[in-house]
Amino acid sequence: MSTSESDTIAQSEQQASTSNRKQPFPQGFLDTISTGWAERPDTPPPARQEAPYAAARRDALSAAFPGRRLVLPAGGYKQRSNDTDYPFRAHSAFAHLTGWGADAVPDSVLVLDPRGGADGHDATLYLRERADRTTREFYADATIGEFWIGPRPSLAGVAAELGLATAHVDTFVAGHDDLVLDVDEDLTRVVSELRLIKDEYEIAQMRLAVEVTGRGFDDIVADLPRIIATPRGERAVEGVFHHRARTEGNGEGYDTIAASGPHACYLHWTRNDGAVVPGDLILIDAGVEVDSLYTADITRTLPVSGTFTPIQRTIYETVREAADAAFAVARPGVTFRSIHEAAMTVIARRVAEWGLLPVTADEALDADRGGQHRRYMVHGTSHHLGIDVHDCAQARREMYYDGVLEPGMVFTIEPGLYFQIDDLTVPEEYRGIGVRIEDDVLMTADGPVNLSAGIPRTADEVEAWIARRPA
């Protein structure tokens, strides 16, 4: 045994003596752990479908930063508690520019080095090579050792899959003056704006995410009797959707909101610990993130008993009217903000008709002195959607909120009305009712396409949907 190996084992023994969980490795284990293993297959995997699209995105990024070295880390594990980490998900810019989604490994780095004396960049993906079984990393490191976590991808395999040059992450040198990090404002902005227009692969992934999400909503409707019978029925809703998200995708794109009764009035209710009671509405905001990391973002509001009360139906159909008004103005060439303005015009006029405003609808819609109706819908009507649920969030305002709609954009339309349980500005019969309808929309040259149109959205459709559930 070499001196260095003896020293390493001694260090391991010393660590074990200071922890009640770390045990020393007996000599017999050390003598045999590296032998008796079958040869690993070395057939390279086929190239991924997204590889040429990711290459085109890298070319676009290269053109934006001539002569600059670009470094985009995947990120690493984040601690949940003690020695437990959150599930790893690569940084969105890294995933978008490599095409490496759910299979990406922590601490990888994409580097674009400028070509000397020529335009463009050479891309290299740095990652940790799989551990040789003769090394201590293989069996002693519970975070990255394959004996603990299973096979890791090889450099050659990743290169073949992604069409990228690869190198061991230990050989990565950060550099200094010419380095552009992912925290650099210009780089952050550009990689965000690159995602404003989706390519064909991204659009296909968005369609898939919406399709799987629709099945998740069907699962919830089918399981309503059990959900109602569960004391924390909101959590049962979350669990039903999680099952679909994990079996057909990578997971959820964000924390599921399962908000029943007055909880539906809290926009980001994710505690999901309440009962689901017949007579109430339940607002479900959920989206499946598929393996490419693209996510849907859909909201439906359901009458738990299967039928809306008259006041619930009035509020629900007003929200749908606002959504339809937003759809009607969404066309290539109009501003993104016009979607919100169209929805809010409906909201302001309806709540004014109901006598809920201290001013007229026109006064409430005044950009400087109005806004009284926003008490009942404080959030925006739309956001871009893609590999992030709030995609392209670091884009310049003039390209996002003040930008114009273009074919290839994917965004939400999601108006709502929320009358909190203790809001004395509304009649008692309104209190505790929260409604949101959210759809995922693809802009085309011919106008908007509602990707989630197959999920019932009118009051009549929703009631029929619940009525069709298995007995």
N, C-alpha and C positions, 0 to 999 in steps of 0.2 A: 504494500500500500504506500502511495506517495506521501510525502510530508504534508503537502497542501490538502490532500484528502483527509489525512488524519486530523489536521487542524480544523477542517470543516465539520467533521464528525464531532470533534470535541466541542465546537461552538454549539452544535445542535444539542449535545448532551447538556451543556450549560443552560441553554434556553429551556430545555425540558424541565430542569430543576427549579425554574422560577415560575412555572405555569402548571396548574392542576389539570390542564388538558393536553399538554404536549408530553409525549412519551418518547424515551430514547429508542433508537432502532437497534435491536440486538445484532450481533455480528453475523449470525446465520442469515438474517434477512439481507444485510448489506452484501453478503457474499453471493446471494442467489437472485436478487431482485432484477438484475439486468440481463438475465439469461432465460432461455426457454420461450422466447416470443416469436410468433410467426412473422414472416416478412410482410411489410406493409405494401399494398399495391401502389405502383407508381404511374398508373395510367392517368394522364391529365384529364380533368373533366372538360366537357364541351364549353364553348364560349357562351356566356349568358346573353339572352335576348337584349338586355338593356345596355350591353357594352358599347355599341356604336353610338347610342344616344348620349351616354356619359362622356364619350370621347368628344363629341360635338360641343357639349357643355364646357369641357375643359378648354377647347379651342376658343370659345367665346370669352372665357375668363382670361386666357392668355392674351387675347387681343386688347383687353382692357388694361393690362398692366405690362406693357412692353419693357423688357429689361429688368423686371423686378422678380425677386425670388418669392414664391408664394408657398406658405406652409399652412395646411389645414388639418388639424388633429381630429381624430375620431372621438377623443375623450377617453376617460377611464371609468372604473367603478366608482360609485358614490355610496358612502356608508349609510346604512339604514339604522343600525344599532349594533354596538359592540363589534362582533366579527361577522355581521350580516350586511350584505350589500343590496342595493336596489338592482333589479334586472338591468343589464347593460343595454343601452340603445345608442348607436353612433350619432354624432352631431349631424344635423340635417344637411348642412353644406357638404360635409364629407361624404355622406351617403349619396347625395345628388350628383356629385362630381366623380364618384367611383363606380356607382351602380351596385355598391355593396350594402345590402339592407340588413335583414335580421341576422345574417351569418357573419357580419363584421365582428372583429375581435377588438377588445379594448387596447388602448395605447398605440394603435396604428396611426400613421401619419402619411398624408398625401402631400408630396412636395413637387412643385413645378419650378424647375431650374431654367433660367433663360439660356438659350443657346448662344454661345460665344460667336459674335460676328454675324448672327443671322436672326431673323424674326422667329418668334414663337418660343415655346418652352418644351423641355423634356420632362415627362411626368414619371415619378417613381413612388410606389406605394411601399412604405416601410412597415413591417409587421414582425411580430415575434415568430420565428421559425419554430416548428414543432420540436419538442425536446427529444434529443437522442436518449434512448432508454438506458444508456450507460451513465447518464448524468443524474445528479441529485434532484434537479428540477423536475424530472419525470415523476418521482415518487414522493418527494418531500415538500413540494410547494402546493398547498391546498388551493391557491388562487389560480395558478396557471398550469400546474402539473397535470398531465394527461391521465395519470393514474387516478386522479380525483375528479376531473371535469370531463373526461372523454377526449376523443381525438380533436386536435386543432388542425386548421388548414395549413398546408405547406406553402412555401413561397412559390414553388413551381405550379402548384394547383391553382392558387389565387391568380397568378399571372395569366394562366391559360383561360380561366373563367372571365376575367375582367379585361383582358387585352392590355394589361399594364405591366411595365417593368416593376419587379419587386426586389426588395433587399431587406436584410435583417434590421430590425429597429435599433439594435445596438450600434449599428454603423451610421445612424442618422446624426448629423452634425447641424446644430441649430443655425449657426452663422450669426452675423451681427448687423452691420450697417444696412445691408440690402434686404434684410428680412422683412417680410410682411406677414404678420401673425393673424390668426382668426379674430383677434380682438381689435385689429386695426379697423377704424371706422370705414375707410374706403372699401376695403375688402369685404367687410360685413355687409355693407350696402349693396355692392355689386353682386355678391352671391345670392342675396335676397331678391334683387331685381331680375336676376336670371330666371327665377322661377315664376315670374308673373305670367309668362306665356308657356303653357304646357306643350310638350311634344307628343307625338302619337303614343309612345310607350306610356308616358305619364297619364294621358287621358284614358288609356285602356286600364291602367291600374286604379284610377279613380272610379271607373265603371265597376270594376271588380269589388272595390271596397264598399261601394253603395249596395251592390247586389248582396254581399254577405251581410251587411248591416240590416238590409230588409228582412233577411231570414232570421236575424236576431230579434227584430221586432215581432215577427210572426211567432217566435218561440215564447215571447212574453205574453202575447195575447192568448196563446193556447194554454198557458200555465196560470192564467189569472185565478182560477178557483184555489189552487194551492197557495198562490201568492197572498190572496185575501186571508187564508186560514193561518198564515205565518205571522206571529206577533210583530216581527220586524220585516214586514212585507217588502218595504223598499229595498232592503238588502237582498231579499229573494229575487227581485227584479234584476238587480245588479249581477247576481250569481248566474241567472239564466242567460243573460246577455254575454257574460264573461265566458261561459261554456262555448258559445258559438264563436266568439272572437278568438279563442285559443285553439279551437279545433279547425277553423278554416282560415286563420290569419295568425299574425304575430301577437295580437292582443288588442286592447283598446287604444285608440289614438289619444285619449284623455280620460280623466276620471268620469265615469258614468254619473249622470244626474238622474236619480230616480226620486222625484219629489211629489209626494201625494198630499192632497188637501192643501192646507195653508203653506206647506213647505214649497209648493210650486211657485210661490211668490218671491222666493229667495233665489236670485239668478244663478248663483253658484252653489246650490245645495248639493254637497257630495257626502254628507254624513250618512245619508241613506239608512237611517235607523228607525224610521217611523212605520206605523201600520198603514196598510192600504185598505181603505174603508169604503164599502159600497155607498154610493151617493156623492162621493168626492170625485174630483178629477185627479189623474196622475200625469205629471209632465215627465217625459223620458227623453233625455238628451244624451245620445250615445253614438259612437262611431267605431267601426272595426278598422284597425290598422293592419293591412295585409303585409306579407313578408317583405315586400319592397319598401315598406315604411310609409306608403301613402295611406291616408285615412279619410274615411267619410265623417260627416258631422251632421246628424239628422235629429230633429226633435218632432215628436208627436205627443199630443195631449189626449188622453183617453178617459171616457167616463167609466169609472170602476164597475158600476152596476150594469154597464152596457148601453145605457141611454142617457143623453144629456137632459138636464132639467131645462125649462124655458130660459132662465137667466144664463145658465152655462152655455146653451146653444147660441144665444145672442152674442155673448162675449167671444165665443169661439169663431163664429162666422164673421165677426168684425175683424178678427185677426187674419182670417183667411182673405177677407176683402182687401186688407192692407197688403198682404203678400201678393195677391193677384195684381194690385195696382203697381207694385214694384216690378213684377214680371212684365207688365205692359210697357214700361218705359225702358227696360233693359234692351239696348240695341248697340251694335258696334258704333263707336263714335260719340256716344253720350257719356257724360261724366259718371264716375263711380258713385259720387255723392248723390246723383239724381235718384238712385234706387232708394236710398234712405229718405230723401225728401218726399217721394211719392207715397211711401208707406206711412210716414208721419203725418202727412196731410189727411189721410183716412182716419188715423188714430185721433188726431186733434178734433176733426169734425164730429166723429161719433161720440167721444166723451163730452164734447160741448153739448150735443143733442141730448145726452143723458143728464145734463145739468150738473156735471162734475167739475166744471171749470169756473173760476171767478171772473173770467174774461171771455170774449168771443173766440171762435176758432181762429179767425184771421189774426187777432191780437196774439194768441198763443203761438202762432206760426211765425211771428215777427222774429227775425234772426237775432236781433240785439236785445229786445225787451220782453220777448215771449218765453216760451218753453214750459208753461205751466202744465201742459199735457205730458211732459217728460217724466213727471212724478209716477206715471203709470206705465212708462216704457223708457227706462233710463239708458238702455244699451243701444248700440248701433244696429242697423238692419242687415249689414253684409260685412263679410271679410273674405279675403282670398283663402283658398283651401288647397292642400296638396300634401307634401311630405311633412308639413307641420299643420296642425289644425288651424292655427292662425298664421297662414303661410305668408311669406314675403313681408314680414312685419317690420323689417329694418329698411324697406324701400323708402325712397324720398316721398314726401307728402304729395308732391306734384306728379308722381307716378302711381300713387296709390289712391288716397281719398280724393285728391283733386285730378287724378288721371282719367283717361278715357277708356272705355271698355273696348277690348280687341278680341278677335277670334282666338281661341286657345286659352282664354282665361277661365278659371274654375273658381267659383265663389258661392257663398251661401246667401239665401234670402230668408230672414228669420225675424219677422215682427212678433210682438207679444203684447199682452196686457196683464198687469199684475196688481191686484188689489189686496194689500196685506191685511192680515186678520185684525190689526189694531188701527187701521187707517180710518179716522173719523171723518174724512172728507168725502167718503162714499157711503151710500146706503148700506144697511146691514146685510142685505141679501147679496151684495157684491163681495163682501169681505171674505178673504180666504180663498178666492178664486184666482188662479194663475194659468194663463194659456200662452203657449208659444208653438208656432208651426215653422219648422226649419227644413228647407230643401237645399240640395246641392245642385248647382247650375253650371253648365258648360256653355260658354258663349261661342257661337259659330258665326260664319258670314251671313247666315240667314236669320240670326236671332238666337235667343236663349233656348237651351234644351234642358229640361228638368230631369236630371239623372235619377232622382228619387221619386219620380211621378208614379211608379208602381206601388208605392207605399200609400195606403189610403190617407186622404188629407181633408176631404170635405166632411162635415158633420154626419151626413147620411152615409158616406162611405165608411167612416169610422164605426158607426153603429152596426152596419152590416158586417164589417170585419170581425167585430167582437161576437156577433151572433153566429158566425160561421165556425167558431172554435169548437174543437171536439167536445162531445158531451162528457 
